[in-house]
């Protein structure tokens, strides 16, 4: 058919070349995302099959158009990626379709921004094929960013726990707690590992007695332990001050002794007696967690105590 016109301003050879380039790009990128080995002979055969719908459309073979929209993509993925199961075929078809949709969206956006299309002529010509490497660069860059975010989220999930702090009067507080392997704080009297908790979050459940104690001017004292010894028996049993190094040097953190804190992750749950130290600052700017665990809060069977 060469350069013979098929319809209006459309040339069959140009359309086939452009469509083949697009299909090659989409198949290669799909193989990359699925970590599939590329066999160029199979890619060539799949691209050849991908030209059939174009011929059916240009020659107005309506009986084949509808069928080809379903069968041709299936055959392209099956042959091009050498899929060996229904699951692989389904996943490949899904990735291929999503990539085609995203690529089309990027194409229209770029041409709109750059003002390279006046509404006449075929959507993509040979002179426009330079845009494919640009689309590939954008897709690959976006995928790399997404992949890093997924890895970061996966790492965070491995060191993020659910914690339920049980206070008196059957009041409890559920928070997300991050394992902090650098947390070496302990209750100075009992040696119990310390959990750091945002003070603002704790205010929701602490008793009136503890709230009243925290309102005392202990922050103005160089050694606030005197406030514990002078207070009633309740605070002497429940309250403690923990020495810690802060941004401004040595500081004191008020602590509350809890007999039971439930910690869970991945369907496993265990309990620990915990001393909770209240910190005034927000621990996570994105509110992903409100507490920091000590390594010894993690059960041995979880194998998470070594995560850093």
C-alpha positions in Angstrom: 0.0 0.0 0.0 3.1 2.2 0.5 2.2 5.9 0.8 -1.2 5.5 -0.8 -4.0 7.3 1.0 -6.6 5.2 2.7 -9.0 7.8 4.1 -8.8 11.6 4.1 -5.4 12.7 5.3 -4.4 9.3 6.8 -1.6 7.2 5.3 -1.6 3.5 6.2 2.1 3.1 6.4 2.6 6.1 8.7 -0.3 4.9 11.0 1.2 1.4 11.2 4.6 2.7 12.0 3.3 5.0 14.7 1.0 2.4 16.2 3.8 -0.2 16.2 6.1 2.2 18.0 3.5 2.8 20.6 2.8 -0.9 21.1 6.5 -1.7 21.4 7.0 1.0 24.0 3.9 -0.2 26.0 5.0 -3.9 25.9 8.5 -3.2 26.9 7.4 -1.0 29.8 4.9 -3.6 30.9 7.6 -6.2 30.9 9.8 -3.9 32.9 7.1 -3.3 35.6 6.3 -7.1 35.8 10.1 -8.0 35.9 9.6 -10.1 32.8 12.5 -11.1 30.5 12.2 -9.5 27.1 12.2 -11.7 24.0 12.4 -9.4 21.0 11.0 -12.0 18.6 7.9 -12.3 20.8 7.7 -8.5 21.1 7.8 -8.3 17.3 5.1 -10.9 16.9 2.9 -9.1 19.4 3.4 -5.7 17.7 2.5 -7.3 14.4 -0.8 -8.5 15.9 -1.4 -5.1 17.3 -1.5 -3.7 13.8 -4.7 -5.7 12.9 -7.2 -3.4 14.6 -5.8 -0.5 12.6 -6.3 -2.3 9.3 -9.8 -3.3 10.4 -10.7 0.3 11.3 -9.2 1.9 8.1 -10.9 -0.6 5.8 -14.1 -0.3 7.9 -14.4 -4.0 8.6 -16.8 -3.5 11.4 -17.4 -7.2 12.0 -13.7 -7.7 13.1 -13.3 -4.4 15.0 -15.3 -5.4 18.1 -13.7 -8.8 18.3 -10.2 -7.5 17.8 -10.6 -5.0 20.7 -10.7 -8.0 23.1 -8.8 -10.8 21.4 -5.8 -8.8 20.0 -4.7 -7.3 23.4 -5.0 -10.8 25.0 -2.9 -12.3 22.2 -0.4 -9.5 22.4 0.2 -9.9 26.1 0.2 -13.7 25.9 2.8 -13.8 23.1 4.8 -10.7 23.9 5.3 -11.5 27.6 5.2 -15.3 27.2 2.6 -15.5 30.0 2.2 -19.0 31.5 -0.9 -18.6 33.6 -4.2 -16.9 33.7 -3.0 -14.8 36.6 0.1 -13.6 34.6 -2.1 -12.9 31.6 -4.6 -10.9 33.7 -1.9 -8.9 35.4 -0.1 -8.2 32.1 -3.3 -7.0 30.4 -4.1 -4.8 33.4 -0.7 -3.1 33.4 -0.7 -2.8 29.6 -4.2 -1.2 29.6 -3.3 1.2 32.4 -0.1 2.2 30.7 -1.9 2.9 27.5 -4.4 5.1 29.3 -1.7 7.0 31.2 0.4 7.4 28.1 -2.5 8.8 26.2 -3.2 11.2 29.0 0.4 12.4 29.1 0.4 12.7 25.3 -2.7 15.0 25.2 -1.4 17.0 28.2 2.0 17.6 26.7 0.6 18.6 23.3 -1.9 20.9 25.0 0.8 22.6 27.1 3.2 22.9 24.2 0.6 23.9 21.7 1.7 21.4 19.0 -1.7 20.3 17.8 -4.1 22.5 15.9 -6.9 19.9 15.6 -6.1 18.8 12.0 -4.3 15.7 10.8 -3.6 12.4 12.6 -3.1 12.5 16.3 0.5 11.3 16.2 2.8 11.5 13.1 6.3 10.3 12.5 7.7 13.8 13.3 6.0 13.5 16.7 7.6 10.2 17.8 10.2 12.2 19.8 7.5 12.5 22.4 7.6 8.7 23.2 11.1 8.9 24.9 9.8 11.9 26.9 6.7 10.0 28.0 9.0 7.0 28.9 11.2 9.3 30.9 8.1 10.7 32.8 6.6 7.3 33.4 9.9 5.8 34.6 10.6 8.7 36.8 7.1 8.6 38.3 7.4 4.8 38.8 10.8 5.2 40.6 9.4 7.8 43.0 6.3 5.6 43.7 8.6 2.5 44.2 10.7 4.4 46.7 7.6 5.6 48.6 6.3 2.0 48.7 9.6 0.8 50.1 9.6 3.5 52.7 6.0 2.6 53.7 6.9 -1.1 53.8 9.8 -0.4 56.1 7.6 1.8 58.3 5.0 -0.9 58.5 7.7 -3.3 59.8 8.5 -1.1 62.8 5.0 0.3 63.4 2.9 -1.3 66.1 -0.6 -0.9 67.6 -0.5 -0.1 71.3 -3.3 0.1 73.8 -2.5 1.9 77.0 -4.6 0.8 79.9 -5.1 3.5 82.5 -7.1 3.3 85.7 -11.0 3.4 85.8 -11.0 1.2 82.7 -9.9 4.0 80.5 -7.7 3.1 77.6 -5.9 4.9 74.8 -5.1 3.3 71.4 -2.1 4.8 69.5 0.3 3.9 66.8 3.8 3.3 68.2 7.1 3.3 66.3 10.0 1.1 67.4 12.9 3.4 68.3 16.0 1.3 68.7 17.8 4.4 70.0 15.4 4.7 73.0 17.4 3.6 76.0 15.3 5.3 78.7 14.3 3.4 81.8 12.3 4.0 84.9 15.0 5.2 87.4 13.4 3.2 90.3 12.0 0.0 88.7 14.2 -0.3 85.5 11.1 -0.7 83.4 11.7 0.3 79.7 10.1 3.7 78.9 7.6 4.4 76.1 7.5 8.0 74.9 4.0 9.4 74.3 2.7 12.8 73.1 1.4 14.7 76.1 -1.4 16.2 74.1 -2.7 12.7 73.2 -2.4 11.4 76.8 -4.5 14.4 78.1 -7.6 12.6 76.7 -7.5 9.7 79.2 -5.3 10.6 82.2 -7.1 11.0 85.5 -7.8 14.3 87.2 -5.2 13.6 89.9 -2.4 13.1 87.3 -3.6 16.1 85.3 -3.5 18.2 88.4 0.0 17.0 89.2 1.2 17.9 85.7 -0.1 21.4 86.2 2.3 21.9 89.2 5.3 24.2 88.5 7.7 21.2 88.3 9.2 22.5 85.0 10.7 25.4 86.9 12.6 23.2 89.2 16.1 21.8 88.6 15.1 18.6 90.4 11.3 18.0 90.2 11.4 14.8 92.4 10.4 16.9 95.4 6.9 17.3 93.8 6.5 13.5 93.8 7.6 13.0 97.4 5.4 15.8 98.7 2.3 14.6 96.9 -0.2 12.1 98.0 0.4 8.3 98.0 -1.3 8.0 94.6 1.2 10.1 92.8 4.1 8.5 94.7 3.1 5.1 93.3 2.1 6.3 89.8 4.4 9.2 88.9 8.1 9.3 88.2 10.5 11.7 86.5 12.9 10.5 83.9 16.1 12.3 83.0 16.6 12.6 79.2 18.8 14.6 76.9 16.8 17.1 74.8 17.7 19.7 72.2 18.3 22.2 74.9 20.4 19.8 77.1 19.3 17.8 80.1 15.6 17.7 80.7 13.0 16.0 82.8 10.1 14.0 81.4 7.1 13.2 83.6 6.3 9.5 83.6 3.2 7.4 84.4 3.6 3.8 85.5 1.1 1.5 83.8 0.6 -2.1 84.8 -0.5 -3.1 81.3 0.1 -2.0 77.8 -1.1 -4.2 74.9 1.2 -4.2 71.9 0.2 -5.9 68.7 1.4 -6.4 65.1 0.5 -8.8 62.3 -2.1 -10.7 64.4 0.2 -11.2 67.4 -0.4 -9.5 70.7 1.4 -9.3 74.0 1.3 -7.3 77.2 4.0 -5.4 79.0 4.2 -3.3 82.2 5.3 0.1 80.9 6.4 3.5 82.2 5.0 6.1 79.8 7.0 9.3 79.5 5.1 12.3 78.3 6.8 14.6 75.7 5.5 18.0 74.7 6.5 17.8 71.0 4.7 16.0 68.2 6.6 12.8 67.3 5.4 12.5 63.7 4.6 15.6 61.6 2.4 13.4 59.4 0.6 11.8 62.4 1.7 8.3 61.5 2.5 7.5 65.1 2.1 9.1 68.5 4.4 7.0 70.6 7.9 5.5 70.6 8.6 2.0 71.9 11.7 0.8 73.7 13.3 -2.3 72.0 12.5 -4.4 75.0 8.8 -3.8 74.5 8.9 -6.0 71.5 8.4 -9.7 72.0 11.2 -12.0 71.1 9.1 -14.1 68.8 8.4 -11.2 66.5 12.1 -10.8 65.5 11.6 -7.1 65.3 13.9 -6.0 68.1 16.8 -5.8 65.7 15.1 -3.5 63.2 16.8 -0.1 63.0 
